[in-house]
Amino acid sequence: MDIKLDAIDRKILKILQENARTPIKEIAKEVFLSSPAVSNRIEKLEHSGILTGYHAQMNTLLFGYNIKAFINLEVQPYQKEEFYPFIQSIPNVIECNCVTGEYAMLIEVVFQTTQQLDHFINELQHFGQTQTQIVFSTSVEHRQVPIQL
């Protein structure tokens, strides 16, 4: 897909990454276009697949999720048909990536207790060997994709 972004599209994306709730009217002022023109550009960015969603960032600690961990999982290719529906059904899984290296999957999870985490890891071991790292602190949260203006 050959997508051409001009400076205005890039500026709109940058504004939306900083705050997806920025009013169209405010974005229009920033990029010197009318509100309908900005709405049209945002719609095109959505339809082209560049803009894929809008998300609220939550403080998981306030919901009692005191344990954040990354789990490496060894999954064989023939297991993926069973694994993908399973992992998508677990609400504590924040993200799951198929990766290179010794392990096939890198899974980010949040749990309220280590007992819940331990139970989940036991379920994962149906698919293969795991390696788990519990997070003590996060120095860089999920952040914006750099966009050259």
N, CA, C and O of each residue as an XYZ file, in Angstrom:
596
protein
N       0.846     -1.172      0.000
C       0.000      0.000      0.000
C       0.893      1.236      0.000
O       1.714      1.417      0.899
N       0.732      2.062     -0.985
C       1.539      3.270     -1.108
C       0.739      4.454     -0.557
O      -0.199      4.936     -1.192
N       1.128      4.908      0.628
C       0.395      5.980      1.292
C       1.272      7.221      1.355
O       2.409      7.175      1.825
N       0.726      8.323      0.877
C       1.445      9.596      0.882
C       0.906     10.450      2.026
O      -0.280     10.777      2.068
N       1.792     10.804      2.950
C       1.424     11.694      4.042
C       2.106     13.036      3.824
O       3.314     13.104      3.598
N       1.326     14.090      3.895
C       1.944     15.409      3.809
C       2.181     15.928      5.222
O       1.870     15.248      6.201
N       2.730     17.126      5.324
C       3.063     17.712      6.624
C       1.822     17.891      7.499
O       1.905     17.776      8.722
N       0.687     18.170      6.887
C      -0.549     18.364      7.662
C      -1.003     17.030      8.263
O      -1.382     16.976      9.434
N      -0.968     15.956      7.471
C      -1.326     14.633      8.000
C      -0.419     14.256      9.167
O      -0.882     13.743     10.186
N       0.866     14.514      9.010
C       1.827     14.185     10.071
C       1.535     14.990     11.340
O       1.607     14.467     12.452
N       1.208     16.258     11.155
C       0.894     17.123     12.302
C      -0.378     16.622     12.999
O      -0.433     16.588     14.228
N      -1.383     16.239     12.236
C      -2.621     15.701     12.812
C      -2.313     14.433     13.616
O      -2.806     14.277     14.734
N      -1.511     13.534     13.061
C      -1.148     12.306     13.763
C      -0.395     12.610     15.058
O      -0.635     11.983     16.090
N       0.509     13.568     14.990
C       1.274     13.961     16.182
C       0.341     14.498     17.263
O       0.482     14.141     18.433
N      -0.590     15.334     16.895
C      -1.553     15.898     17.854
C      -2.403     14.789     18.461
O      -2.609     14.764     19.675
N      -2.899     13.872     17.636
C      -3.744     12.786     18.130
C      -2.974     11.825     19.032
O      -3.539     11.283     19.982
N      -1.694     11.610     18.746
C      -0.887     10.757     19.618
C      -0.694     11.404     20.985
O      -0.694     10.723     22.010
N      -0.532     12.716     20.992
C      -0.356     13.426     22.263
C      -1.639     13.400     23.079
O      -1.602     13.260     24.301
N      -2.783     13.538     22.396
C      -4.076     13.511     23.080
C      -5.153     13.178     22.051
O      -5.564     14.035     21.270
N      -5.597     11.944     22.059
C      -6.602     11.491     21.082
C      -7.945     12.176     21.281
O      -8.819     12.082     20.420
N      -8.120     12.857     22.397
C      -9.380     13.554     22.664
C      -9.321     15.029     22.262
O     -10.235     15.791     22.580
N      -8.265     15.435     21.572
C      -8.172     16.817     21.112
C      -9.343     17.109     20.182
O      -9.555     16.380     19.213
N     -10.105     18.158     20.460
C     -11.249     18.478     19.598
C     -10.811     18.798     18.165
O      -9.754     19.389     17.939
N     -11.639     18.398     17.215
C     -11.371     18.648     15.794
C     -11.133     20.139     15.562
O     -10.249     20.524     14.796
N     -11.917     20.960     16.221
C     -11.804     22.413     16.072
C     -10.404     22.901     16.466
O      -9.834     23.770     15.806
N      -9.861     22.337     17.541
C      -8.509     22.709     18.004
C      -7.440     22.223     17.023
O      -6.485     22.944     16.733
N      -7.603     21.002     16.517
C      -6.662     20.471     15.527
C      -6.697     21.356     14.280
O      -5.655     21.690     13.717
N      -7.894     21.727     13.861
C      -8.055     22.576     12.670
C      -7.291     23.884     12.832
O      -6.649     24.360     11.896
N      -7.368     24.458     14.028
C      -6.635     25.706     14.291
C      -5.129     25.508     14.163
O      -4.423     26.349     13.606
N      -4.650     24.380     14.690
C      -3.206     24.073     14.684
C      -2.663     23.869     13.266
O      -1.525     24.236     12.972
N      -3.494     23.277     12.386
C      -3.018     22.944     11.040
C      -3.543     23.901      9.968
O      -3.294     23.704      8.778
N      -4.270     24.938     10.395
C      -4.773     25.979      9.501
C      -5.708     25.438      8.418
O      -5.616     25.811      7.248
N      -6.624     24.534      8.845
C      -7.653     24.006      7.954
C      -9.011     24.150      8.630
O      -9.092     24.464      9.817
N     -10.063     23.923      7.876
C     -11.408     23.923      8.453
C     -11.635     22.611      9.205
O     -10.955     21.618      8.950
N     -12.582     22.614     10.120
C     -12.918     21.397     10.861
C     -13.351     20.255      9.936
O     -12.913     19.121     10.133
N     -14.211     20.524      8.918
C     -14.580     19.426      8.012
C     -13.374     18.853      7.248
O     -13.308     17.649      6.999
N     -12.433     19.716      6.884
C     -11.232     19.242      6.177
C     -10.396     18.335      7.079
O      -9.861     17.326      6.619
N     -10.281     18.690      8.359
C      -9.530     17.859      9.310
C     -10.256     16.535      9.526
O      -9.628     15.477      9.538
N     -11.570     16.590      9.694
C     -12.355     15.355      9.860
C     -12.163     14.424      8.671
O     -12.022     13.213      8.839
N     -12.158     14.992      7.472
C     -11.958     14.213      6.251
C     -10.570     13.558      6.249
O     -10.436     12.388      5.891
N      -9.552     14.305      6.643
C      -8.190     13.759      6.680
C      -8.081     12.634      7.710
O      -7.455     11.606      7.451
N      -8.690     12.832      8.872
C      -8.658     11.791      9.909
C      -9.361     10.536      9.413
O      -8.880      9.424      9.632
N     -10.485     10.706      8.753
C     -11.211      9.562      8.191
C     -10.346      8.819      7.176
O     -10.324      7.588      7.163
N      -9.631      9.563      6.322
C      -8.740      8.918      5.343
C      -7.613      8.165      6.041
O      -7.235      7.076      5.609
N      -7.069      8.741      7.125
C      -6.008      8.076      7.886
C      -6.533      6.783      8.523
O      -5.808      5.792      8.616
N      -7.782      6.801      8.955
C      -8.396      5.593      9.516
C      -8.619      4.539      8.434
O      -8.273      3.373      8.621
N      -9.190      4.944      7.315
C      -9.486      3.990      6.228
C      -8.224      3.407      5.605
O      -8.240      2.280      5.110
N      -7.132      4.167      5.626
C      -5.886      3.666      5.041
C      -5.161      2.702      5.972
O      -4.215      2.031      5.560
N      -5.604      2.632      7.229
C      -4.962      1.732      8.178
C      -3.823      2.369      8.954
O      -3.191      1.706      9.776
N      -3.550      3.648      8.707
C      -2.494      4.331      9.453
C      -2.949      4.589     10.884
O      -2.213      4.324     11.834
N      -4.136      5.093     11.028
C      -4.718      5.370     12.339
C      -5.623      4.192     12.668
O      -6.671      4.012     12.048
N      -5.211      3.388     13.651
C      -5.913      2.124     13.895
C      -6.789      2.115     15.142
O      -7.493      1.133     15.380
N      -6.768      3.168     15.939
C      -7.619      3.170     17.125
C      -7.291      4.320     18.059
O      -6.328      5.062     17.867
N      -8.125      4.437     19.072
C      -7.984      5.458     20.097
C      -8.084      4.737     21.435
O      -9.009      3.952     21.645
N      -7.150      4.992     22.337
C      -7.087      4.221     23.573
C      -6.939      5.121     24.789
O      -6.292      6.167     24.738
N      -7.548      4.690     25.875
C      -7.362      5.352     27.159
C      -6.238      4.632     27.890
O      -6.223      3.402     27.945
N      -5.312      5.372     28.441
C      -4.223      4.783     29.214
C      -4.644      4.760     30.680
O      -5.006      5.793     31.243
N      -4.595      3.597     31.285
C      -5.100      3.402     32.638
C      -3.955      3.193     33.630
O      -2.898      2.668     33.281
N      -4.187      3.611     34.861
C      -3.267      3.317     35.950
C      -3.696      1.978     36.533
O      -4.644      1.915     37.315
N      -3.010      0.920     36.162
C      -3.410     -0.431     36.562
C      -3.348     -0.627     38.074
O      -4.100     -1.435     38.620
N      -2.473      0.091     38.750
C      -2.360     -0.046     40.207
C      -3.655      0.342     40.911
O      -4.008     -0.247     41.933
N      -4.361      1.327     40.371
C      -5.607      1.768     40.984
C      -6.707      0.712     40.889
O      -7.717      0.798     41.586
N      -6.512     -0.271     40.035
C      -7.456     -1.372     39.898
C      -6.941     -2.636     40.600
O      -7.507     -3.719     40.457
N      -5.860     -2.468     41.356
C      -5.319     -3.583     42.133
C      -4.381     -4.497     41.379
O      -3.991     -5.542     41.899
N      -4.007     -4.129     40.160
C      -3.074     -4.954     39.391
C      -1.648     -4.565     39.783
O      -1.008     -3.735     39.137
N      -1.176     -5.188     40.857
C       0.130     -4.852     41.420
C       1.282     -5.599     40.769
O       2.443     -5.244     40.974
N       0.983     -6.616     39.996
C       2.005     -7.450     39.362
C       1.954     -7.246     37.855
O       0.945     -7.529     37.209
N       3.055     -6.752     37.306
C       3.214     -6.663     35.846
C       4.381     -7.580     35.512
O       5.409     -7.564     36.189
N       4.214     -8.377     34.468
C       5.275     -9.324     34.119
C       5.346     -9.511     32.608
O       4.392     -9.250     31.875
N       6.507     -9.969     32.177
C       6.731    -10.377     30.797
C       7.046    -11.864     30.833
O       7.906    -12.320     31.587
N       6.333    -12.602     30.005
C       6.507    -14.053     29.970
C       6.958    -14.446     28.569
O       6.302    -14.131     27.576
N       8.083    -15.135     28.510
C       8.531    -15.737     27.257
C       7.947    -17.137     27.201
O       7.975    -17.865     28.194
N       7.419    -17.517     26.046
C       6.791    -18.834     25.893
C       7.289    -19.506     24.633
O       7.331    -18.912     23.556
N       7.663    -20.755     24.798
C       8.088    -21.580     23.671
C       6.835    -22.223     23.073
O       6.224    -23.083     23.708
N       6.451    -21.826     21.876
C       5.275    -22.385     21.196
C       5.723    -22.940     19.849
O       6.432    -22.273     19.095
N       5.304    -24.158     19.558
C       5.630    -24.754     18.268
C       4.633    -24.245     17.224
O       3.481    -23.966     17.554
N       5.069    -24.121     15.966
C       4.165    -23.609     14.925
C       2.823    -24.334     14.844
O       1.798    -23.695     14.607
N       2.809    -25.637     15.032
C       1.550    -26.381     14.939
C       0.591    -26.050     16.091
O      -0.601    -26.340     15.996
N       1.096    -25.445     17.180
C       0.266    -25.105     18.336
C      -0.424    -23.751     18.205
O      -1.338    -23.444     18.970
N       0.006    -22.946     17.249
C      -0.508    -21.581     17.154
C      -2.014    -21.526     16.924
O      -2.673    -20.607     17.409
N      -2.565    -22.480     16.201
C      -4.010    -22.495     15.947
C      -4.794    -22.608     17.260
O      -5.873    -22.030     17.392
N      -4.256    -23.345     18.219
C      -4.893    -23.469     19.534
C      -4.482    -22.316     20.459
O      -5.284    -21.830     21.256
N      -3.216    -21.888     20.338
C      -2.681    -20.873     21.250
C      -3.327    -19.504     21.059
O      -3.700    -18.868     22.045
N      -3.470    -19.032     19.826
C      -3.980    -17.676     19.590
C      -5.367    -17.436     20.189
O      -5.557    -16.423     20.863
N      -6.342    -18.320     19.973
C      -7.644    -18.092     20.630
C      -7.535    -18.115     22.160
O      -8.202    -17.342     22.849
N      -6.689    -19.009     22.683
C      -6.506    -19.080     24.138
C      -5.976    -17.758     24.684
O      -6.544    -17.201     25.623
N      -4.900    -17.260     24.106
C      -4.246    -16.052     24.647
C      -5.139    -14.832     24.474
O      -5.124    -13.936     25.318
N      -5.917    -14.779     23.395
C      -6.838    -13.658     23.178
C      -7.984    -13.668     24.180
O      -8.606    -12.631     24.415
N      -8.269    -14.804     24.765
C      -9.380    -14.907     25.716
C      -8.997    -14.499     27.140
O      -9.869    -14.408     28.004
N      -7.724    -14.255     27.398
C      -7.263    -13.939     28.759
C      -7.209    -12.421     28.925
O      -6.349    -11.779     28.321
N      -8.093    -11.830     29.717
C      -8.133    -10.371     29.850
C      -6.893     -9.775     30.518
O      -6.619     -8.587     30.343
N      -6.148    -10.562     31.269
C      -4.942    -10.062     31.935
C      -3.767     -9.911     30.973
O      -2.748     -9.318     31.327
N      -3.902    -10.444     29.761
C      -2.843    -10.298     28.753
C      -2.995     -8.932     28.109
O      -3.986     -8.653     27.435
N      -2.003     -8.090     28.325
C      -2.001     -6.728     27.791
C      -1.518     -6.725     26.346
O      -2.020     -5.972     25.512
N      -0.537     -7.575     26.064
C       0.022     -7.650     24.713
C       0.688     -9.004     24.539
O       1.246     -9.558     25.486
N       0.627     -9.529     23.330
C       1.301    -10.780     23.002
C       1.932    -10.621     21.636
O       1.256    -10.279     20.666
N       3.224    -10.869     21.561
C       3.965    -10.713     20.313
C       4.667    -12.016     19.952
O       5.234    -12.688     20.813
N       4.622    -12.361     18.677
C       5.405    -13.470     18.146
C       6.791    -12.896     17.835
O       6.909    -11.933     17.078
N       7.841    -13.490     18.421
C       9.178    -12.900     18.343
C      10.214    -13.921     17.863
O       9.949    -15.121     17.801
N      11.384    -13.412     17.532
C      12.503    -14.277     17.176
C      13.252    -14.666     18.444
O      13.054    -14.069     19.502
N      14.105    -15.663     18.327
C      14.926    -16.055     19.463
C      14.523    -17.404     20.012
O      13.816    -18.177     19.366
N      14.987    -17.670     21.218
C      14.768    -18.956     21.860
C      13.283    -19.231     22.105
O      12.830    -20.370     21.996
N      12.534    -18.182     22.436
C      11.108    -18.309     22.704
C      10.327    -17.714     21.542
O      10.800    -16.790     20.880
N       9.135    -18.241     21.292
C       8.337    -17.783     20.158
C       7.424    -16.619     20.510
O       7.101    -15.805     19.645
N       6.999    -16.527     21.779
C       6.043    -15.505     22.185
C       6.588    -14.676     23.344
O       7.253    -15.194     24.240
N       6.293    -13.389     23.306
C       6.582    -12.496     24.423
C       5.246    -11.909     24.851
O       4.588    -11.209     24.082
N       4.856    -12.199     26.083
C       3.529    -11.855     26.579
C       3.655    -10.886     27.747
O       4.374    -11.157     28.709
N       2.959     -9.760     27.663
C       2.910     -8.797     28.764
C       1.590     -8.999     29.488
O       0.528     -9.023     28.866
N       1.666     -9.147     30.826
C       0.471     -9.418     31.621
C       0.431     -8.529     32.861
O       1.453     -8.004     33.304
N      -0.772     -8.373     33.411
C      -0.951     -7.748     34.724
C      -1.859     -8.645     35.557
O      -2.854     -9.178     35.066
N      -1.495     -8.799     36.820
C      -2.286     -9.601     37.756
C      -2.316     -8.905     39.105
O      -1.453     -8.085     39.415
N      -3.311     -9.239     39.894
C      -3.429     -8.648     41.218
C      -2.515     -9.340     42.228
O      -2.050     -8.708     43.176
N      -2.258    -10.627     42.031
C      -1.418    -11.370     42.979
C      -0.442    -12.285     42.235
O      -0.639    -12.621     41.067
N       0.605    -12.669     42.940
C       1.556    -13.615     42.358
C       0.916    -14.991     42.201
O       1.316    -15.762     41.328
N      -0.070    -15.306     43.034
C      -0.761    -16.586     42.914
C      -1.523    -16.657     41.585
O      -1.527    -17.696     40.924
N      -2.167    -15.553     41.198
C      -2.871    -15.519     39.913
C      -1.884    -15.663     38.755
O      -2.142    -16.379     37.788
N      -0.756    -14.975     38.869
C       0.293    -15.074     37.840
C       0.784    -16.516     37.746
O       0.934    -17.051     36.647
N       1.036    -17.147     38.891
C       1.513    -18.525     38.920
C       0.503    -19.464     38.258
O       0.889    -20.357     37.503
N      -0.767    -19.268     38.535
C      -1.820    -20.098     37.920
C      -1.810    -19.938     36.398
O      -1.925    -20.920     35.665
N      -1.674    -18.698     35.932
C      -1.643    -18.434     34.486
C      -0.423    -19.094     33.837
O      -0.529    -19.697     32.769
N       0.724    -18.973     34.486
C       1.943    -19.590     33.940
C       1.758    -21.106     33.830
O       2.184    -21.718     32.850
N       1.125    -21.706     34.836
C       0.848    -23.154     34.772
C      -0.022    -23.488     33.561
O       0.199    -24.504     32.901
N      -1.003    -22.643     33.268
C      -1.846    -22.859     32.081
C      -1.025    -22.725     30.802
O      -1.200    -23.504     29.866
N      -0.128    -21.739     30.762
C       0.711    -21.524     29.569
C       1.632    -22.707     29.293
O       1.942    -23.001     28.139
N       2.061    -23.374     30.339
C       3.017    -24.464     30.167
C       2.423    -25.657     29.422
O       3.143    -26.592     29.071
N       1.125    -25.628     29.182
C       0.493    -26.604     28.285
C       1.083    -26.467     26.880
O       1.162    -27.445     26.136
N       1.497    -25.245     26.521
C       2.023    -24.968     25.179
C       3.532    -25.137     25.097
O       4.059    -25.409     24.018
N       4.244    -24.982     26.219
C       5.690    -25.119     26.187
C       6.343    -24.450     27.384
O       5.680    -23.978     28.308
N       7.648    -24.429     27.332
C       8.459    -23.867     28.419
C       8.256    -22.352     28.511
O       8.080    -21.676     27.498
N       8.282    -21.832     29.740
C       8.134    -20.393     29.960
C       9.341    -19.846     30.707
O      10.080    -20.578     31.365
N       9.511    -18.558     30.587
C      10.488    -17.804     31.381
C       9.806    -16.486     31.722
O       9.307    -15.800     30.830
N       9.780    -16.127     32.990
C       9.008    -14.970     33.439
C       9.905    -13.933     34.110
O      10.782    -14.267     34.908
N       9.663    -12.671     33.767
C      10.316    -11.560     34.446
C       9.225    -10.682     35.044
O       8.347    -10.200     34.328
N       9.282    -10.474     36.364
C       8.334     -9.579     37.029
C       8.938     -8.180     37.012
O      10.121     -8.003     37.300
N       8.121     -7.196     36.676
C       8.573     -5.812     36.537
C       8.594     -5.145     37.905
O       7.610     -5.195     38.642
N       9.733     -4.515     38.246
C       9.833     -3.722     39.472
C       9.396     -2.293     39.232
O       8.685     -1.704     40.046
N       9.827     -1.737     38.100
C       9.446     -0.361     37.756
C       9.553     -0.197     36.250
O      10.197     -0.998     35.572
N       8.915      0.851     35.730
C       8.919      1.125     34.290
C       9.486      2.521     34.075
O       8.899      3.509     34.516
N      10.619      2.602     33.402
C      11.251      3.907     33.178
C      10.720      4.598     31.928
O      10.787      5.823     31.829
N      10.193      3.831     30.967
C       9.602      4.408     29.756
C       8.272      3.709     29.515
O       8.239      2.516     29.214
N       7.175      4.450     29.646
C       5.851      3.906     29.368
C       5.654      3.833     27.853
O       6.472      4.336     27.083
N       4.557      3.199     27.443
C       4.218      3.208     26.023
C       4.189      4.662     25.578
O       3.568      5.506     26.224
N       4.849      4.942     24.498
C       4.902      6.337     24.057
C       4.611      6.453     22.564
O       4.391      5.466     21.863
N       4.620      7.678     22.122
C       4.264      7.984     20.738
C       5.287      7.437     19.757
O       6.465      7.274     20.076
N       4.801      7.159     18.554
C       5.690      6.803     17.446
C       6.280      8.113     16.928
O       5.528      9.054     16.674
N       7.597      8.204     16.762
C       8.169      9.445     16.236
C       7.684      9.718     14.816
O       7.764      8.854     13.943
N       7.188     10.912     14.601
C       6.692     11.321     13.288
C       7.476     12.552     12.850
O       7.480     13.575     13.534
N       8.130     12.442     11.713
C       8.883     13.571     11.161
C       7.914     14.558     10.521
O       7.147     14.192      9.631
N       7.948     15.792     10.967
C       7.071     16.820     10.376
C       7.683     17.420      9.140
O       7.083     18.296      8.518
